[in-house]
C-alpha cells in the first residue's frame, strides 16, 4: 500500500481544520493541535511552509492564527502535498541512481506513472470537497462565529 508521509497528512489535516473551523477570528495553531493531535513541531513547520506558498495567511498578534489564503474550492490536496514535499517529486528520488536495467527501465517508470496518477487525483480534490465529507460525517464545527463565504 502506498503511504502518504506523516508531514503531508498533518498538513492536509491542518488546512482542512482551518477551512472547517474558520470563523470571525483566525484559527490558532494550539486549537489545531488539540483537535487533530498533530505534534506542534510538525504543525508549525507545515503551517509556515503553507503561508510561504500562499495556501494560508498568518495573522499576528495575541488573537492571531491562520486563515485560508483563498477559497476552499481553490485549494487542492495536491497543492498542499507539493508544498510540504518540496515539489511533490518523492517518487522520483531514485533518478540518477545506478540500478539494474529492470529497475531503471521498468520499475522506476512504473513508479513515476503511479506517482503522476496519484497527484492527478489529489489535484482533483479540494478542501471544499473534504469539508463536505466532514459535514456528511457529522463533525461538529467548534467555532460559534463560523462564517461561510462559499459562493
URCORUR-V864724 format. One record per backbone hydrogen bond with DSSP energy under -0.5 kcal/mol. CO is the residue of the C=O (numbers start at 1). NH is the residue of the N-H. If there is no record, write none. Layout:
BEGIN
CO:NH, CO:NH
END
This chain:
BEGIN
5:8, 5:9, 6:10, 7:11, 8:12, 9:13, 10:14, 11:15, 12:16, 13:17, 14:18, 15:19, 16:20, 17:21, 18:22, 22:147, 25:23, 26:28, 27:66, 28:31, 28:32, 29:33, 30:34, 31:35, 32:36, 33:37, 39:42, 39:43, 40:44, 41:45, 42:46, 43:47, 44:48, 45:49, 46:50, 47:51, 48:52, 49:53, 50:55, 50:56, 51:54, 55:69, 55:70, 57:67, 58:60, 59:65, 61:64, 65:59, 66:27, 67:57, 71:74, 72:75, 72:127, 72:128, 74:76, 75:127, 76:80, 77:81, 78:82, 79:83, 80:84, 81:85, 82:87, 82:88, 83:86, 89:92, 90:93, 92:95, 94:97, 100:104, 101:105, 102:106, 102:107, 103:108, 106:110, 107:111, 108:112, 109:113, 110:114, 111:115, 112:116, 113:117, 114:118, 115:119, 116:120, 117:121, 118:122, 119:123, 120:124, 121:124, 122:77, 122:78, 122:125, 125:77, 126:130, 127:131, 128:132, 129:133, 130:134, 131:135, 132:136, 133:137, 134:139, 135:138, 140:142, 143:146, 145:24, 147:149
END
